Amino acid sequence: MAQNLTWQFDDYANLKTLAEASNAAGVINFVFGGTSGPLGRPLSLATFLASYDDWPTNPWGMVQLTLVVHAMNGALIFLLLRRMLVYPPVAKVVGVHSQWLALATAILWLWLPIHASSVLMPVQRMTHVSAFFSLLALYGFVVMRQLQGGKIPGFRGMLLINLWLATTIFLSILGKENGATALTFSFLIEIFCFYPTWKRQKIEISNLVWRAWIFFAASAVAAALLVYVFSYWTVLGQVFELYRGYQWNEHIATQWVISLEYLRQIIIPRSALLGPFHDNHRLYGWTDAPPYVAIVVWGALLWYSAQVGRSQKYSIGIRGLGWAGFAAILWFFAGHQLESTFIPLELYFEHRNYLASLGFCLFFVLALNHFWTAAYRKVVPCTLALVYAAFIVTSLVQLTSLWGQPLLANDLWQKNNPQSTRAAQAVAQNLFDLGYQKAAFDFSDEFIREQRSLDMAILLMPERCQNQSEVEQARSFKQIQDLVSKLQAPGGIPTGLAKFGGAVRNGKCSRPKENEYEALLREILERPQVNHSPKVRHHVYYELALMAKQRNDPNEYIDYLKKAFWDYPTISLAQLVSAMLFKEQRIEEAIAWIDEVVDNAPNAALHTAWRDTLQSMRRALTDIKQSLDGPSFPPDAQQLPSQ
């Protein structure tokens, strides 16, 4: 149904060097050259090597492999819950249908429509790879705890558990940094499944050590996050203000509201509101009511669940549901503690619920099982289950079908997210592709005017140069200049900058002229939002380098290439600088540049790959330098012999 899906906004940035992974150096550059997170996510990038033939023409081919990983994750969830639900403290609530309940939970989780974007956006395979190792970590943890009878493990058992968790969680983090939350998940499993078995066990050294480990598992991720925040407080504040365009406290306030939106889409999904375009989500502050309402709702749900779980006036089944609901809420927030708190990421992404939604899936299945057991007429819970399953499947079919019809999908997503720049760009591009230039310009002009969107204005300029008069081009360029002075969030500037610059350099634009475009680039560079954002600054520097090349100014061309390299180091840029230095007969400088590049490679793997790739160039430059310097003679032999 989704075979005709297209690439999405993050795919090119992360996968663009996959085409170069045809040899050992190219593979290393691709796998270890990632920039999505502080560690580069090499394990996830390595899985894309299996999709080498699909780039850049077949996004569906990449999605097919992601579907396989998604199914594997569902199987791991079944195996995990199958063990958890038969353990004595939980089995009292579950009854004799544990395997069927584990299977139903896994199926419900696999079918959740909110997971569609994580599956159908090719680059979001990173979420699935990380989740696979997180689930593997939790499954191994449960197996080892059950082998110890659920009691406090001995020191050897503790060592094995920690080795297992350290290895698998590290692999999960190499898939995506959110894999660290698996440690918090292991704490929740220990507390709700195994703690009731040993909580009254005699206090011994192993008991104290294990309790200390539990405290560590519960707090390690949050503590590390707080240390990170306080260590980089000034930098994070600047990133929020200059790159995201709002304050960090507004980010936190909005996340509380978004958490309820996530919950609604997990329980009662609306296909039309699910999709990839949630940039420009409404921002809330602490002077607005919705964040406080969200906090009260979550607090009330936690309090009520705990009260039901503790109350003796309810049956063991109802009390168990109370604790299941309490655990589901904690599980949900544990899954969001990195991506939806202090780190300056975008406000809203559906894939953040990939593992966070599992607790609610289990709660719904356990609730249905309880009502099935308690109901006098089984037809009522059976009907409810069938209706809900049909609703979930229908929503999923509608959503996947929508992804397979990009023209319809982009139009619908834009209507439901009218302030989304990405959605507007997708609709405008569709109109241009279909030949409706006037409609595309009218739609885009209205969006630029209402949203003051510099991103859209830049993206549209190549089309204006090709289809509009010089007067209209000059008016639009003046609009871009005005928007630069009001710039708030610079992240979307690179989207259309390269095509805009290419149109100017190829003479397709009557306005701006080359000098006007170069002046615009310098004006953009002077904005503090760009000056503090290396990823955006890199693109501006590269455009300035190309303009210097256009002016036949090799020195400035090289200088800007170097600046672009240090903002976003790539082997291709390093080679280009070396080649230009050689062309300008600055051979010693070229050799020194190669040494500097290799010495400052982002990581050890790239250090090796870049050294191997550049050593032949360095050797050739060294040979040329020696030949130009001439042969070396001892001082007494440098003169010709006298006659």
VEXDREN-2710 file (C-alpha; in Angstrom, 1 decimal):
% VEXDREN-2710
k/r/px/py/pz
1/MET/0.0/0.0/0.0
2/ALA/2.9/2.4/0.7
3/GLN/5.1/1.2/-2.2
4/ASN/5.0/4.6/-3.8
5/LEU/6.3/6.6/-0.8
6/THR/9.0/9.2/-1.2
7/TRP/12.1/10.2/0.6
8/GLN/11.6/12.5/3.6
9/PHE/13.4/15.5/4.9
10/ASP/16.1/13.8/7.0
11/ASP/16.9/11.0/4.6
12/TYR/19.4/12.9/2.3
13/ALA/21.3/14.5/5.2
14/ASN/22.0/11.1/6.8
15/LEU/22.3/8.8/3.7
16/LYS/23.9/11.0/1.1
17/THR/27.3/9.3/1.3
18/LEU/25.8/5.8/1.0
19/ALA/26.5/6.0/-2.7
20/GLU/30.2/6.2/-2.0
21/ALA/30.2/3.1/0.1
22/SER/31.5/0.9/-2.7
23/ASN/35.0/0.3/-1.1
24/ALA/36.4/-0.1/2.4
25/ALA/37.2/3.6/2.8
26/GLY/33.7/4.5/1.6
27/VAL/32.1/2.1/4.0
28/ILE/34.1/3.5/6.9
29/ASN/33.3/7.1/5.9
30/PHE/29.6/6.3/5.7
31/VAL/29.3/4.2/8.9
32/PHE/31.4/6.3/11.1
33/GLY/30.8/9.7/9.6
34/GLY/27.2/10.2/10.9
35/THR/26.1/13.5/12.4
36/SER/22.7/12.6/13.7
37/GLY/23.9/12.3/17.3
38/PRO/27.0/12.8/19.4
39/LEU/28.1/9.2/18.7
40/GLY/27.1/9.3/15.0
41/ARG/24.9/6.1/15.3
42/PRO/27.3/3.8/13.4
43/LEU/25.4/0.6/14.1
44/SER/22.2/2.0/12.5
45/LEU/24.2/3.4/9.6
46/ALA/25.8/0.0/9.1
47/THR/22.4/-1.6/8.4
48/PHE/21.9/0.8/5.5
49/LEU/24.8/-0.9/3.7
50/ALA/22.3/-3.8/3.0
51/SER/20.2/-1.2/1.2
52/TYR/23.1/0.1/-0.9
53/ASP/21.3/-0.7/-4.2
54/ASP/18.2/1.2/-3.1
55/TRP/19.9/4.6/-2.7
56/PRO/18.8/7.0/-4.1
57/THR/16.0/5.6/-6.3
58/ASN/14.1/3.2/-4.1
59/PRO/12.9/4.3/-0.7
60/TRP/10.4/1.4/-0.5
61/GLY/13.4/-1.0/-0.7
62/MET/14.8/0.5/2.5
63/VAL/11.5/0.4/4.2
64/GLN/11.1/-3.3/3.5
65/LEU/14.2/-4.1/5.6
66/THR/12.9/-1.7/8.3
67/LEU/9.6/-3.8/8.3
68/VAL/11.7/-6.9/9.0
69/VAL/13.4/-5.2/12.0
70/HIS/10.0/-4.0/13.2
71/ALA/8.7/-7.6/13.0
72/MET/11.8/-8.9/14.9
73/ASN/11.1/-6.3/17.6
74/GLY/7.5/-7.5/17.9
75/ALA/8.8/-11.1/18.3
76/LEU/11.2/-9.9/21.1
77/ILE/8.3/-8.2/22.8
78/PHE/6.3/-11.4/22.7
79/LEU/9.2/-13.4/24.2
80/LEU/9.8/-10.8/26.8
81/LEU/6.2/-10.6/28.0
82/ARG/5.8/-14.3/27.8
83/ARG/8.4/-14.6/30.5
84/MET/7.3/-11.6/32.5
85/LEU/3.6/-12.6/32.6
86/VAL/4.2/-16.1/34.0
87/TYR/6.3/-14.9/36.9
88/PRO/4.4/-15.4/40.2
89/PRO/3.7/-11.8/41.3
90/VAL/2.3/-11.0/37.8
91/ALA/0.7/-14.4/37.1
92/LYS/-1.7/-13.8/40.0
93/VAL/-3.2/-11.0/38.1
94/VAL/-2.9/-12.4/34.6
95/GLY/-4.2/-15.9/35.2
96/VAL/-3.6/-18.8/32.8
97/HIS/-3.6/-17.0/29.5
98/SER/-0.2/-15.4/29.7
99/GLN/1.1/-16.6/26.4
100/TRP/-2.0/-15.4/24.6
101/LEU/-1.8/-12.0/26.4
102/ALA/1.8/-11.6/25.4
103/LEU/1.0/-12.4/21.8
104/ALA/-2.0/-10.0/21.8
105/THR/0.2/-7.2/23.3
106/ALA/2.9/-7.8/20.7
107/ILE/0.4/-7.7/17.9
108/LEU/-1.3/-4.5/19.2
109/TRP/2.1/-2.9/19.5
110/LEU/3.1/-3.9/16.0
111/TRP/-0.2/-2.5/14.6
112/LEU/-0.2/0.9/16.4
113/PRO/-0.7/3.6/13.7
114/ILE/1.6/6.0/15.6
115/HIS/4.5/3.7/14.6
116/ALA/3.8/4.2/10.8
117/SER/6.1/7.2/10.4
118/SER/9.0/5.4/12.1
119/VAL/8.6/2.5/9.6
120/LEU/7.9/4.5/6.5
121/MET/10.5/7.2/6.9
122/PRO/13.6/5.3/5.6
123/VAL/16.2/7.0/8.0
124/GLN/14.1/6.2/11.0
125/ARG/15.4/2.6/10.8
126/MET/17.7/4.0/13.5
127/THR/14.8/3.9/15.9
128/HIS/14.1/0.2/15.2
129/VAL/17.8/-0.8/15.4
130/SER/18.2/0.8/18.7
131/ALA/14.9/-0.7/20.0
132/PHE/16.0/-4.1/18.9
133/PHE/19.1/-4.1/21.2
134/SER/17.1/-2.4/24.0
135/LEU/14.5/-5.2/23.9
136/LEU/17.4/-7.8/23.7
137/ALA/18.8/-6.2/26.8
138/LEU/15.5/-6.5/28.7
139/TYR/14.9/-10.0/27.5
140/GLY/18.3/-11.2/28.7
141/PHE/17.8/-9.4/32.0
142/VAL/14.4/-11.1/32.6
143/VAL/15.9/-14.5/31.7
144/MET/18.8/-14.2/34.1
145/ARG/16.5/-12.9/36.9
146/GLN/14.2/-15.9/36.4
147/LEU/17.2/-18.3/36.4
148/GLN/17.9/-16.9/39.9
149/GLY/14.3/-17.5/41.0
150/GLY/13.6/-13.8/41.1
151/LYS/15.5/-13.5/44.3
152/ILE/18.4/-11.2/44.9
153/PRO/21.3/-12.5/42.7
154/GLY/24.7/-13.4/44.1
155/PHE/27.7/-11.4/43.1
156/ARG/28.4/-13.6/40.1
157/GLY/24.8/-13.1/39.0
158/MET/25.1/-9.4/39.4
159/LEU/28.3/-9.4/37.4
160/LEU/26.7/-11.3/34.5
161/ILE/23.6/-9.1/34.5
162/ASN/25.7/-6.0/34.4
163/LEU/27.9/-7.3/31.6
164/TRP/24.8/-8.2/29.6
165/LEU/23.1/-4.9/30.1
166/ALA/26.3/-2.9/29.5
167/THR/27.0/-4.7/26.2
168/THR/23.5/-4.6/24.8
169/ILE/22.6/-1.1/25.9
170/PHE/25.9/0.2/24.5
171/LEU/24.9/-1.4/21.1
172/SER/21.5/0.2/21.5
173/ILE/23.1/3.6/22.0
174/LEU/25.3/3.0/18.9
175/GLY/22.0/2.6/17.1
176/LYS/20.5/5.7/18.6
177/GLU/21.3/7.5/21.8
178/ASN/17.8/6.9/23.2
179/GLY/18.9/3.3/23.8
180/ALA/20.2/4.4/27.2
181/THR/16.6/4.4/28.5
182/ALA/16.7/0.6/28.5
183/LEU/18.5/0.9/31.8
184/THR/15.5/2.6/33.3
185/PHE/13.2/0.0/31.7
186/SER/15.2/-2.7/33.5
187/PHE/14.6/-0.9/36.8
188/LEU/10.8/-0.8/36.1
189/ILE/10.8/-4.6/35.3
190/GLU/12.7/-5.4/38.5
191/ILE/10.4/-3.3/40.7
192/PHE/7.1/-4.5/39.3
193/CYS/8.0/-8.2/38.5
194/PHE/10.7/-9.3/40.9
195/TYR/10.8/-6.9/43.9
196/PRO/7.6/-8.4/45.5
197/THR/9.5/-11.8/45.7
198/TRP/12.5/-10.5/47.6
199/LYS/11.5/-7.3/49.3
200/ARG/11.2/-9.0/52.7
201/GLN/14.4/-11.0/52.2
202/LYS/16.9/-10.8/55.1
203/ILE/19.3/-7.8/54.8
204/GLU/22.7/-8.9/53.7
205/ILE/25.6/-7.4/51.8
206/SER/24.3/-8.7/48.5
207/ASN/20.9/-7.2/49.4
208/LEU/22.4/-3.8/49.9
209/VAL/24.4/-4.0/46.7
210/TRP/21.4/-5.0/44.7
211/ARG/19.3/-2.2/46.2
212/ALA/22.2/0.2/45.3
213/TRP/22.1/-1.2/41.7
214/ILE/18.4/-0.6/41.5
215/PHE/18.8/3.0/42.6
216/PHE/21.5/3.4/40.0
217/ALA/19.3/1.9/37.2
218/ALA/16.5/4.1/38.2
219/SER/18.5/7.4/38.3
220/ALA/21.5/6.9/36.0
221/VAL/19.9/8.2/32.8
222/ALA/18.2/11.2/34.5
223/ALA/21.3/12.0/36.4
224/ALA/23.5/11.9/33.3
225/LEU/21.0/14.1/31.6
226/LEU/21.1/16.6/34.4
227/VAL/25.0/16.6/34.5
228/TYR/24.9/17.2/30.7
229/VAL/22.5/20.1/31.1
230/PHE/24.4/21.8/33.9
231/SER/27.7/21.3/32.1
232/TYR/26.5/22.9/28.9
233/TRP/23.8/25.2/30.3
234/THR/25.0/28.3/28.4
235/VAL/25.5/26.4/25.2
236/LEU/22.1/24.7/25.4
237/GLY/20.4/28.0/26.1
238/GLN/22.0/29.4/23.0
239/VAL/20.9/26.5/20.9
240/PHE/17.3/26.8/22.1
241/GLU/17.2/30.5/21.5
242/LEU/19.3/30.9/18.4
243/TYR/18.7/27.6/16.5
244/ARG/15.2/26.6/17.7
245/GLY/13.9/30.1/18.1
246/TYR/12.4/29.8/21.6
247/GLN/13.5/29.4/25.2
248/TRP/14.2/26.1/26.9
249/ASN/11.4/26.6/29.5
250/GLU/8.9/26.9/26.6
251/HIS/10.2/23.6/25.2
252/ILE/9.6/21.9/28.5
253/ALA/6.1/23.4/28.9
254/THR/5.1/22.4/25.4
255/GLN/6.4/18.8/25.9
256/TRP/3.8/18.3/28.7
257/VAL/1.1/19.2/26.3
258/ILE/2.6/17.0/23.5
259/SER/2.8/14.1/25.9
260/LEU/-1.1/14.0/26.1
261/GLU/-1.3/14.3/22.3
262/TYR/1.0/11.3/22.0
263/LEU/-1.3/9.4/24.5
264/ARG/-4.3/10.3/22.5
265/GLN/-2.7/9.0/19.2
266/ILE/-1.7/5.8/20.9
267/ILE/-5.1/5.0/22.3
268/ILE/-7.5/6.6/19.7
269/PRO/-5.4/7.4/16.6
270/ARG/-6.5/9.8/13.9
271/SER/-4.9/8.9/10.6
272/ALA/-5.2/12.5/9.3
273/LEU/-3.3/13.9/12.2
274/LEU/-0.4/11.3/12.0
275/GLY/2.4/12.0/9.6
276/PRO/6.0/13.3/9.3
277/PHE/5.2/17.1/9.4
278/HIS/5.0/18.4/12.9
279/ASP/7.5/21.2/12.7
280/ASN/6.1/24.5/13.9
281/HIS/4.0/22.8/16.5
282/ARG/2.3/25.4/18.6
283/LEU/4.5/26.6/21.4
284/TYR/3.3/27.0/25.0
285/GLY/4.8/28.9/27.9
286/TRP/4.3/28.7/31.6
287/THR/1.8/31.6/31.4
288/ASP/-0.5/29.4/29.4
289/ALA/-3.0/26.9/30.9
290/PRO/-2.4/23.8/28.8
291/PRO/0.9/22.8/30.4
292/TYR/-0.6/22.9/33.8
293/VAL/-3.6/21.0/32.7
294/ALA/-1.4/18.3/31.2
295/ILE/0.6/18.0/34.5
296/VAL/-2.6/17.7/36.5
297/VAL/-4.0/15.0/34.2
298/TRP/-0.8/12.9/34.4
299/GLY/-0.6/13.4/38.1
300/ALA/-4.3/12.4/38.6
301/LEU/-3.8/9.3/36.5
302/LEU/-0.7/8.3/38.5
303/TRP/-2.4/9.0/41.8
304/TYR/-5.6/7.1/40.9
305/SER/-3.7/4.1/39.5
306/ALA/-1.6/3.9/42.7
307/GLN/-4.7/4.2/44.9
308/VAL/-6.5/1.4/43.0
309/GLY/-3.4/-0.8/43.2
310/ARG/-3.1/-0.3/47.0
311/SER/-6.8/-0.4/47.9
312/GLN/-8.0/-3.7/49.6
313/LYS/-11.6/-3.1/48.7
314/TYR/-10.9/-4.1/45.1
315/SER/-10.3/-7.6/43.8
316/ILE/-6.8/-8.8/43.0
317/GLY/-7.6/-8.3/39.3
318/ILE/-8.6/-4.7/39.7
319/ARG/-5.6/-4.0/41.9
320/GLY/-3.4/-5.5/39.4
321/LEU/-4.8/-3.3/36.7
322/GLY/-4.2/-0.3/38.9
323/TRP/-0.5/-1.2/39.2
324/ALA/-0.4/-2.0/35.5
325/GLY/-1.7/1.5/34.7
326/PHE/0.8/3.0/37.1
327/ALA/3.7/1.1/35.5
328/ALA/2.5/2.0/32.0
329/ILE/2.7/5.7/32.8
330/LEU/6.2/5.4/34.3
331/TRP/7.3/3.3/31.3
332/PHE/5.9/6.0/28.9
333/PHE/7.9/8.8/30.6
334/ALA/11.0/6.6/31.0
335/GLY/10.9/6.3/27.2
336/HIS/10.7/10.0/26.7
337/GLN/13.2/11.2/29.3
338/LEU/15.9/11.9/26.7
339/GLU/14.2/13.0/23.6
340/SER/11.4/15.0/25.2
341/THR/13.1/16.9/28.0
342/PHE/16.1/19.2/28.1
343/ILE/17.9/18.3/24.9
344/PRO/17.2/20.9/22.2
345/LEU/15.6/18.6/19.7
346/GLU/12.4/19.4/17.7
347/LEU/9.3/19.5/19.7
348/TYR/7.3/16.7/18.2
349/PHE/8.2/13.3/16.5
350/GLU/5.9/10.3/16.5
351/HIS/8.8/7.8/16.5
352/ARG/9.7/8.8/20.1
353/ASN/6.8/6.6/21.2
354/TYR/8.2/3.4/19.6
355/LEU/9.1/1.7/22.9
356/ALA/7.4/4.2/25.2
357/SER/3.9/3.0/24.0
358/LEU/4.5/-0.6/25.0
359/GLY/3.3/-0.1/28.6
360/PHE/-0.1/1.2/27.5
361/CYS/-0.4/-1.7/25.0
362/LEU/0.1/-4.2/27.8
363/PHE/-2.3/-2.3/30.1
364/PHE/-5.1/-2.4/27.4
365/VAL/-4.7/-6.1/26.9
366/LEU/-4.7/-6.9/30.6
367/ALA/-7.8/-4.7/31.0
368/LEU/-9.6/-6.6/28.3
369/ASN/-8.5/-9.9/29.8
370/HIS/-9.9/-8.9/33.2
371/PHE/-13.2/-7.9/31.8
372/TRP/-13.3/-11.1/29.8
373/THR/-12.8/-13.1/32.9
374/ALA/-15.3/-11.1/35.0
375/ALA/-18.0/-10.7/32.4
376/TYR/-21.1/-12.8/32.7
377/ARG/-21.6/-12.6/28.9
378/LYS/-18.4/-13.0/27.0
379/VAL/-19.9/-11.4/24.0
380/VAL/-19.5/-7.9/25.4
381/PRO/-15.7/-7.9/25.9
382/CYS/-15.3/-10.0/22.7
383/THR/-17.2/-7.4/20.7
384/LEU/-15.3/-4.5/22.3
385/ALA/-12.0/-6.2/21.4
386/LEU/-13.0/-6.9/17.8
387/VAL/-14.3/-3.4/17.3
388/TYR/-11.1/-1.8/18.8
389/ALA/-8.9/-4.2/16.7
390/ALA/-10.8/-3.3/13.6
391/PHE/-10.4/0.4/14.4
392/ILE/-6.7/0.1/14.8
393/VAL/-6.2/-2.0/11.7
394/THR/-8.5/0.4/9.6
395/SER/-6.5/3.4/10.9
396/LEU/-3.2/1.7/10.0
397/VAL/-4.4/0.7/6.5
398/GLN/-5.7/4.3/5.9
399/LEU/-2.4/5.7/7.0
400/THR/-0.1/3.4/5.0
401/SER/-2.3/3.9/2.0
402/LEU/-1.9/7.6/2.4
403/TRP/1.9/7.3/2.6
404/GLY/1.7/5.5/-0.8
405/GLN/0.0/8.5/-2.4
406/PRO/2.4/11.3/-1.8
407/LEU/0.4/14.0/-3.6
408/LEU/-2.7/13.3/-1.5
409/ALA/-0.7/12.8/1.7
410/ASN/1.2/16.1/1.4
411/ASP/-2.0/18.0/0.7
412/LEU/-3.8/16.4/3.7
413/TRP/-0.8/16.8/6.0
414/GLN/-0.4/20.4/5.1
415/LYS/-4.1/21.1/5.7
416/ASN/-3.8/19.6/9.2
417/ASN/-0.5/21.3/9.9
418/PRO/-0.9/24.7/8.1
419/GLN/2.1/26.2/9.9
420/SER/4.5/23.5/8.9
421/THR/7.2/24.7/6.6
422/ARG/8.1/21.2/5.5
423/ALA/4.5/20.4/4.6
424/ALA/4.2/23.6/2.6
425/GLN/7.4/22.9/0.8
426/ALA/6.2/19.4/-0.1
427/VAL/2.9/20.8/-1.5
428/ALA/4.6/23.5/-3.5
429/GLN/7.0/21.0/-5.0
430/ASN/4.1/18.7/-6.0
431/LEU/2.4/21.6/-7.7
432/PHE/5.6/22.5/-9.6
433/ASP/6.1/18.9/-10.6
434/LEU/2.5/18.8/-12.0
435/GLY/3.0/21.9/-14.0
436/TYR/0.8/24.2/-11.9
437/GLN/3.3/27.0/-11.6
438/LYS/0.8/29.8/-10.8
439/ALA/-1.0/27.8/-8.1
440/ALA/2.4/26.9/-6.6
441/PHE/3.5/30.5/-6.5
442/ASP/0.2/31.7/-5.1
443/PHE/0.2/29.0/-2.4
444/SER/3.9/29.7/-1.5
445/ASP/3.6/33.4/-1.5
446/GLU/0.7/33.2/0.9
447/PHE/2.6/30.9/3.2
448/ILE/5.7/33.1/3.1
449/ARG/3.7/36.1/3.9
450/GLU/1.7/34.6/6.8
451/GLN/4.6/32.6/8.4
452/ARG/7.5/34.9/7.5
453/SER/9.2/31.8/6.2
454/LEU/12.8/32.4/5.0
455/ASP/13.2/28.7/4.3
456/MET/10.3/28.7/1.8
457/ALA/11.4/32.0/0.2
458/ILE/14.9/30.6/-0.5
459/LEU/13.6/27.3/-1.7
460/LEU/11.3/29.0/-4.2
461/MET/13.9/31.3/-5.8
462/PRO/15.2/28.8/-8.5
463/GLU/11.6/28.4/-9.7
464/ARG/11.1/32.1/-9.7
465/CYS/14.3/32.5/-11.8
466/GLN/13.0/30.1/-14.3
467/ASN/9.3/31.1/-14.5
468/GLN/8.9/34.7/-13.3
469/SER/10.0/38.2/-14.6
470/GLU/12.9/40.2/-13.4
471/VAL/10.6/42.5/-11.5
472/GLU/9.0/39.6/-9.6
473/GLN/12.5/38.1/-9.0
474/ALA/13.7/41.4/-7.6
475/ARG/10.6/41.7/-5.3
476/SER/11.1/38.2/-4.0
477/PHE/14.8/38.7/-3.4
478/LYS/14.0/41.9/-1.5
479/GLN/11.6/39.9/0.6
480/ILE/14.4/37.4/1.4
481/GLN/16.6/40.2/2.5
482/ASP/13.9/41.5/4.8
483/LEU/13.3/38.0/6.2
484/VAL/17.0/37.5/7.0
485/SER/16.9/40.5/9.3
486/LYS/14.0/38.9/11.2
487/LEU/15.5/35.4/11.3
488/GLN/14.6/33.3/14.3
489/ALA/15.2/29.6/13.5
490/PRO/17.9/29.0/10.8
491/GLY/17.6/25.2/10.5
492/GLY/15.7/25.2/7.2
493/ILE/18.0/27.6/5.4
494/PRO/20.2/24.9/3.8
495/THR/17.2/23.1/2.3
496/GLY/17.1/25.3/-0.8
497/LEU/20.3/27.3/-0.6
498/ALA/22.4/25.0/-3.0
499/LYS/19.8/25.2/-5.8
500/PHE/19.4/28.9/-5.3
501/GLY/23.1/29.4/-5.6
502/GLY/23.4/27.1/-8.6
503/ALA/20.7/29.1/-10.4
504/VAL/22.6/32.3/-9.7
505/ARG/25.9/31.0/-10.9
506/ASN/24.5/29.4/-14.0
507/GLY/22.9/32.7/-15.1
508/LYS/19.3/31.5/-14.7
509/CYS/18.4/34.4/-12.4
510/SER/18.0/38.0/-13.6
511/ARG/17.9/39.0/-10.0
512/PRO/19.8/38.7/-7.8
513/LYS/23.0/39.3/-9.6
514/GLU/26.1/37.3/-8.4
515/ASN/27.4/40.1/-6.2
516/GLU/23.9/40.6/-4.6
517/TYR/23.6/36.9/-3.8
518/GLU/27.1/36.9/-2.3
519/ALA/26.2/39.9/-0.2
520/LEU/23.1/38.0/1.0
521/LEU/25.2/35.1/2.0
522/ARG/27.5/37.4/4.1
523/GLU/24.4/39.0/5.7
524/ILE/23.1/35.5/6.6
525/LEU/26.4/34.6/8.0
526/GLU/26.4/37.7/10.3
527/ARG/23.1/36.6/11.9
528/PRO/23.9/35.2/15.4
529/GLN/21.4/32.3/14.8
530/VAL/23.6/31.2/11.9
531/ASN/26.9/32.1/13.4
532/HIS/26.2/29.8/16.4
533/SER/25.0/26.9/14.2
534/PRO/27.9/25.0/12.5
535/LYS/25.5/22.8/10.5
536/VAL/23.9/25.8/8.9
537/ARG/27.1/27.8/8.7
538/HIS/28.8/25.0/6.8
539/HIS/26.3/25.4/3.9
540/VAL/26.8/29.2/3.8
541/TYR/30.5/28.9/3.8
542/TYR/30.3/26.4/1.0
543/GLU/28.2/28.7/-1.1
544/LEU/30.6/31.5/-0.4
545/ALA/33.4/29.2/-1.6
546/LEU/31.5/28.5/-4.8
547/MET/31.0/32.2/-5.4
548/ALA/34.7/32.8/-4.9
549/LYS/35.4/30.1/-7.5
550/GLN/33.0/31.8/-9.8
551/ARG/35.0/35.1/-9.4
552/ASN/38.2/33.2/-10.1
553/ASP/39.5/33.9/-6.6
554/PRO/41.3/30.7/-5.7
555/ASN/42.6/31.9/-2.3
556/GLU/39.2/32.9/-1.0
557/TYR/37.8/29.7/-2.5
558/ILE/40.3/27.6/-0.5
559/ASP/39.7/29.6/2.7
560/TYR/35.9/29.2/2.6
561/LEU/36.3/25.5/1.7
562/LYS/38.4/25.1/4.8
563/LYS/35.9/26.8/7.0
564/ALA/33.1/24.7/5.5
565/PHE/35.2/21.6/6.3
566/TRP/35.8/22.4/9.9
567/ASP/32.1/23.0/10.5
568/TYR/31.2/19.6/8.8
569/PRO/34.3/17.5/8.2
570/THR/34.0/15.2/5.1
571/ILE/36.7/13.4/3.2
572/SER/35.5/14.9/-0.1
573/LEU/36.0/18.5/1.1
574/ALA/39.4/17.6/2.4
575/GLN/40.4/16.2/-0.9
576/LEU/39.1/19.2/-2.7
577/VAL/41.1/21.6/-0.6
578/SER/44.2/19.5/-1.2
579/ALA/43.7/19.5/-4.9
580/MET/43.2/23.2/-5.0
581/LEU/46.3/23.9/-3.0
582/PHE/48.3/21.7/-5.4
583/LYS/46.8/23.5/-8.3
584/GLU/47.9/26.8/-6.8
585/GLN/51.4/25.3/-6.3
586/ARG/51.1/25.6/-2.6
587/ILE/52.5/22.1/-2.2
588/GLU/53.9/22.4/1.3
589/GLU/50.6/23.8/2.5
590/ALA/48.7/20.9/0.8
591/ILE/50.9/18.4/2.7
592/ALA/50.4/20.2/6.0
593/TRP/46.6/20.3/5.3
594/ILE/46.4/16.6/4.8
595/ASP/48.3/16.0/8.0
596/GLU/46.0/18.4/9.9
597/VAL/42.9/16.7/8.5
598/VAL/44.0/13.2/9.5
599/ASP/45.1/14.3/12.9
600/ASN/41.8/16.0/13.6
601/ALA/39.5/13.3/12.2
602/PRO/36.2/13.1/14.2
603/ASN/36.9/9.5/15.5
604/ALA/39.5/6.7/15.4
605/ALA/37.7/4.9/12.5
606/LEU/37.6/8.0/10.3
607/HIS/41.3/8.7/11.3
608/THR/42.3/5.4/9.8
609/ALA/40.0/5.7/6.7
610/TRP/41.1/9.2/5.9
611/ARG/44.8/8.4/6.4
612/ASP/44.5/5.4/4.0
613/THR/42.5/7.5/1.5
614/LEU/44.8/10.5/1.6
615/GLN/48.2/8.8/1.9
616/SER/48.6/8.3/-1.9
617/MET/47.8/12.0/-2.5
618/ARG/50.3/12.9/0.2
619/ARG/53.0/10.6/-1.2
620/ALA/52.5/12.1/-4.6
621/LEU/52.7/15.7/-3.3
622/THR/55.9/14.8/-1.3
623/ASP/57.5/13.3/-4.4
624/ILE/56.6/16.4/-6.4
625/LYS/58.0/18.7/-3.7
626/GLN/61.3/16.8/-3.6
627/SER/61.6/16.9/-7.4
628/LEU/61.0/20.6/-7.5
629/ASP/63.5/21.2/-4.7
630/GLY/66.1/19.4/-6.7
631/PRO/68.7/16.8/-5.6
632/SER/70.4/17.3/-2.3
633/PHE/74.3/17.3/-2.4
634/PRO/76.9/17.6/0.4
635/PRO/78.2/21.2/0.7
636/ASP/81.6/20.4/-1.0
637/ALA/80.0/18.6/-4.0
638/GLN/77.5/21.3/-4.9
639/GLN/79.9/23.0/-7.4
640/LEU/81.0/21.5/-10.6
641/PRO/84.6/20.3/-10.7
642/SER/87.1/22.8/-12.2
643/GLN/88.8/22.1/-15.5
END
